[in-house]
């Protein structure tokens, strides 16, 4: 790539497709299905592992730095869920890499001389210390390149201590096996990038491996996959919580409707029973009115009797006396007639 092309790519990456004005903007957008969504997120394996032992070739979808810049400008205001597409792609890639790693382990187990459990443990210890040294060397070189000299020197002191431990482990391993067997290269498979590592590899070789593009690229892919898995799990958890709350809200609405229906039925039953109660209430009112009229008449008669004058009472008494006297005279006359009739006989 020429210097002009490099500058053009840098401008596209920084400013997007409209860096020269809207009239020169690309017709294709970053949300087009032809655009690689993993590339927009910076985790496409085709891009990360380019020019390595596991170069996958060109991606079948479009990689464009200007479209990536457009996505980075638009993504803070909206979630496009491109991480789900990248999650699917990275999951397939990592699963395939793990399958190859397991196959490589089986081949080594078949081709290499089998060691006892004790000797295998000592060999694994040498491998682990060598890997730690290689990783620390790669990290120290990176810190030195970034200008962090003090941190790099501290890390080199730790590397010296690891080298002493590795030398002791190698001596222990050498003394536990025959010399002919020790000269054979004891290999193991890197758990991260599927590469072969030898027990006799020097520190420089290990540092080149752990600081190489292949190993670091696999680390980035695996870490990105783990991050996307956590994001997807968080989304599923929020969706479950939302569905649970929606279900509880729907159940509450159902209970409220049932209560309203019961109240409505109860009020309708009350209204349907109200005529008979009104009739009985009307009869009771008539009976009460009749009783009150009767009591009123009795009270009026009493009041009339009490309201008569003494003259009326005397007149009535004299009338009664006259009646008595007349009846007495009649009785006397009847008695006298009876006597006369007896004397004549």
C-alpha positions in Angstrom: 0.0 0.0 0.0 1.4 3.4 -1.0 1.7 6.3 1.3 -1.3 8.0 -0.4 -3.5 4.9 0.2 -2.4 4.8 3.8 -3.3 8.4 4.4 -6.7 7.9 2.6 -7.4 4.9 4.8 -6.5 6.8 7.9 -8.9 9.7 6.9 -11.7 7.2 6.2 -11.2 5.6 9.6 -11.2 8.9 11.4 -14.0 10.8 9.5 -16.2 8.2 7.8 -17.7 8.1 4.4 -18.6 11.8 4.2 -15.1 13.2 4.8 -15.2 14.9 1.5 -18.8 16.1 1.7 -22.2 14.5 1.3 -22.0 14.3 -2.5 -19.1 11.8 -2.3 -20.7 9.7 0.4 -20.8 5.9 -0.4 -24.1 4.5 -1.5 -23.8 1.5 0.8 -24.4 2.0 4.5 -22.9 0.2 7.5 -26.2 -1.5 8.3 -26.2 -3.2 4.8 -26.2 -7.0 5.1 -23.2 -7.1 2.9 -21.1 -5.3 5.5 -19.2 -7.5 8.1 -20.6 -6.7 11.5 -17.7 -8.3 13.3 -15.4 -6.0 11.4 -17.4 -3.0 12.6 -16.9 -4.2 16.1 -13.2 -4.8 15.5 -13.2 -8.6 16.0 -13.4 -10.3 12.7 -11.1 -13.3 12.7 -10.2 -12.8 9.0 -8.8 -9.3 10.0 -7.2 -10.3 13.3 -5.4 -13.4 12.0 -4.3 -12.0 8.7 -0.7 -12.8 7.7 -0.4 -15.5 10.4 0.0 -19.3 10.3 -3.8 -19.5 10.6 -4.6 -16.9 8.0 -8.3 -17.4 7.0 -8.1 -15.3 3.8 -10.4 -12.5 2.8 -13.8 -12.2 4.5 -16.8 -12.9 2.3 -18.3 -9.6 3.6 -17.2 -6.1 3.1 -14.6 -4.5 5.3 -14.4 -0.7 5.0 -12.8 1.6 7.5 -15.1 4.5 6.5 -18.2 2.4 7.2 -16.6 1.4 10.5 -16.2 5.1 11.4 -19.8 5.7 10.5 -20.9 2.9 12.8 -18.7 4.2 15.7 -20.4 7.7 15.3 -23.9 6.2 15.2 -23.6 3.4 17.8 -23.6 5.6 21.0 -27.2 6.7 20.2 -28.6 3.3 19.3 -28.0 -0.3 19.9 -27.9 -2.2 16.6 -27.3 -5.6 18.3 -24.4 -6.4 16.0 -22.7 -8.1 18.9 -25.2 -11.0 18.4 -24.0 -11.5 14.8 -20.3 -11.3 16.0 -21.1 -13.7 18.9 -22.4 -16.3 16.5 -19.4 -16.0 14.2 -16.8 -16.1 17.0 -18.5 -19.0 18.7 -18.2 -21.1 15.6 -14.6 -20.1 15.1 -13.5 -20.7 18.7 -15.3 -24.1 18.8 -13.5 -25.1 15.6 -10.1 -24.0 17.1 -10.8 -26.0 20.3 -11.7 -29.0 18.2 -8.3 -28.8 16.4 -6.5 -28.4 19.7 -8.1 -31.6 21.1 -7.2 -33.4 17.9 -3.5 -32.2 18.2 -3.4 -33.5 21.8 -4.6 -36.9 20.7 -2.0 -37.1 17.9 0.8 -36.2 20.4 -0.4 -38.8 22.8 -0.3 -41.4 20.1 3.2 -40.4 18.7 5.2 -39.4 21.8 6.6 -41.9 24.2 4.3 -42.3 27.2 5.8 -41.2 30.5 4.8 -42.1 34.0 2.5 -39.9 36.0 5.3 -38.5 38.1 7.6 -37.7 35.1 4.6 -36.2 33.2 3.9 -33.9 36.1 7.6 -32.7 36.1 7.5 -32.1 32.4 4.2 -30.1 32.7 5.9 -28.0 35.4 8.8 -27.1 33.0 6.2 -26.2 30.3 4.2 -24.0 32.6 7.3 -22.1 33.8 8.5 -21.7 30.2 5.1 -20.3 29.2 5.1 -17.8 32.2 8.6 -16.6 31.1 7.5 -16.2 27.5 4.4 -14.3 28.5 6.3 -12.1 30.9 9.0 -11.3 28.3 6.4 -10.3 25.7 4.7 -8.1 28.3 8.1 -6.5 29.3 8.9 -5.7 25.7 5.5 -4.2 25.2 5.9 -2.0 28.3 9.4 -0.9 27.0 7.9 0.0 23.6 5.3 2.1 25.4 8.0 4.0 27.3 7.1 2.4 30.7 10.7 1.5 31.5 10.3 1.2 35.3 7.5 -1.3 35.0 9.4 -3.2 32.4 12.5 -3.5 34.7 10.3 -4.8 37.5 8.9 -7.4 35.3 12.4 -8.4 34.2 13.3 -9.1 37.8 10.3 -11.4 38.1 11.4 -13.1 34.9 14.8 -13.8 36.4 13.2 -15.5 39.4 11.1 -17.6 37.0 14.2 -18.7 35.1 15.8 -20.0 38.3 12.6 -22.0 39.0 12.6 -23.3 35.5 16.3 -24.4 35.7 15.6 -26.3 38.9 12.5 -28.0 37.4 14.5 -29.0 34.3 17.2 -30.5 36.4 14.6 -32.5 38.4 12.9 -33.6 35.1 16.3 -34.6 33.5 17.3 -36.7 36.5 14.0 -38.7 36.4 14.3 -40.0 32.8 17.0 -41.6 30.7 19.3 -39.3 28.8 18.1 -40.6 25.4 14.5 -39.9 26.3 15.4 -36.4 27.6 17.0 -35.5 24.2 13.7 -36.1 22.5 11.5 -33.0 22.0 8.6 -33.2 24.4 5.8 -31.2 22.8 2.5 -29.8 24.1 -0.3 -27.8 22.5 -1.0 -24.2 23.4 -4.5 -23.9 24.9 -5.0 -20.5 23.3 -3.9 -20.7 19.7 -3.3 -24.4 19.0 0.4 -24.0 18.3 3.0 -26.6 19.4 5.4 -25.7 22.2 8.5 -27.7 23.0 10.0 -28.4 26.4 13.4 -27.3 25.2 12.2 -24.0 23.6 14.4 -21.1 24.8 13.0 -17.9 26.3 13.3 -16.0 23.0 11.3 -18.6 21.2 8.6 -18.6 23.9 8.5 -14.8 24.0 8.1 -14.7 20.2 5.2 -17.1 20.5 3.3 -15.4 23.4 4.0 -11.9 22.0 3.2 -13.0 18.4 0.3 -11.9 16.3 -1.3 -15.4 16.3 -1.3 -15.9 20.0 -2.4 -12.3 20.8 -5.0 -12.5 18.1 -6.5 -15.6 19.7 -6.5 -13.9 23.1 -8.4 -11.0 21.7 -10.9 -13.2 19.9 -11.5 -15.3 23.1 -11.8 -12.3 25.3 -14.2 -10.6 22.9 -16.3 -13.8 22.7 -16.5 -13.9 26.5 -17.6 -10.2 26.6 -20.3 -10.8 24.1 -21.5 -13.9 25.9 -21.9 -11.8 29.1 -23.7 -9.1 27.2 -26.1 -11.7 25.7 -26.7 -13.2 29.1 -27.5 -9.8 30.6 -30.0 -9.2 27.8 -31.6 -12.5 28.4 -31.8 -11.8 32.2 -33.4 -8.4 31.5 -35.9 -10.0 29.0 -36.8 -12.6 31.6 -37.4 -9.9 34.2 -39.4 -7.9 31.8 -41.6 -10.9 30.9 -42.0 -11.7 34.5 -43.1 -8.2 35.4 -45.5 -8.2 32.4 -47.0 -11.5 33.5 -47.5 -10.2 37.0 -49.1 -7.0 35.6 -51.4 -9.1 33.4 -52.4 -11.3 36.3 -53.2 -8.2 38.4 -55.3 -6.8 35.6 -57.1 -10.2 35.3 -57.8 -10.2 39.1 -59.1 -6.6 38.9 -61.5 -7.5 36.0 -62.8 -10.5 37.9 -63.4 -8.3 41.0 -65.3 -5.8 38.8 -67.4 -8.6 37.3 -68.2 -9.9 40.7 -69.2 -6.5 42.0 -71.3 -5.9 38.9 -73.1 -9.3 39.3 -73.7 -8.5 43.0 -75.2 -5.1 42.2 -77.4 -6.6 39.5 -78.7 -9.3 42.0 -79.5 -6.5 44.4 -81.4 -4.6 41.8 -83.4 -7.7 40.7 -84.4 -8.4 44.4 -85.4 -4.8 45.1 -89.2 -4.9 43.9 -90.3 -7.6 46.4 -88.5 -5.6 49.2 -90.3 -2.5 48.0 -93.7 -4.3 48.0 -93.2 -5.6 51.5 -91.9 -2.3 52.6 -95.1 -0.7 51.1 -97.3 -3.1 53.0 -95.5 -2.4 56.2 -95.9 1.3 55.6 -99.7 0.9 55.0 -100.0 -1.2 58.2 -98.1 1.4 60.1 -100.3 4.1 58.7 -103.5 2.2 59.6 -102.3 1.6 63.1 -101.4 5.2 63.5 -104.9 6.3 62.2 -106.6 3.9 64.6 -104.5 5.2 67.5 -105.3 8.7 66.4 -109.0 8.1 66.5 -108.8 6.5 69.9 -106.9 9.4 71.2 -109.4 11.8 69.7 -112.4 9.9 71.3 -110.6 10.1 74.7 -109.8 13.7 74.2 -113.5 14.4 73.3 -114.7 12.5 76.4 -112.4 14.4 78.6 -113.4 17.7 76.9 -117.2 17.4 77.8 -118.6 20.1 80.3 -120.0 19.3 83.8 -123.5 20.3 82.6 -123.5 17.6 80.0 -122.4 15.1 82.5 -125.2 16.2 85.0 -127.8 16.0 82.2 -126.7 12.5 81.3 -126.8 11.5 85.0 -130.3 12.8 85.5 -131.5 11.0 82.3 -130.1 7.8 83.8 -131.9 8.5 87.1 -135.2 9.0 85.3 -134.8 5.7 83.5 -134.2 4.0 86.8 -137.2 5.6 88.4 -139.5 4.5 85.5 -138.2 1.0 85.7 -138.9 0.9 89.4 -142.4 2.2 89.0 -143.1 -0.5 86.4 -141.8 -3.1 88.8 -144.0 -1.8 91.6 -147.1 -1.7 89.4 -146.5 -5.3 88.3 -146.1 -6.4 91.9 -149.4 -4.6 92.9 -151.3 -6.3 90.1 -150.0 -9.7 91.2 -151.2 -9.1 94.8 -154.6 -8.1 93.6 -155.0 -11.1 91.5 -154.1 -13.3 94.4 -156.7 -11.7 96.8 -159.4 -12.1 94.2 -158.7 -15.8 94.0 
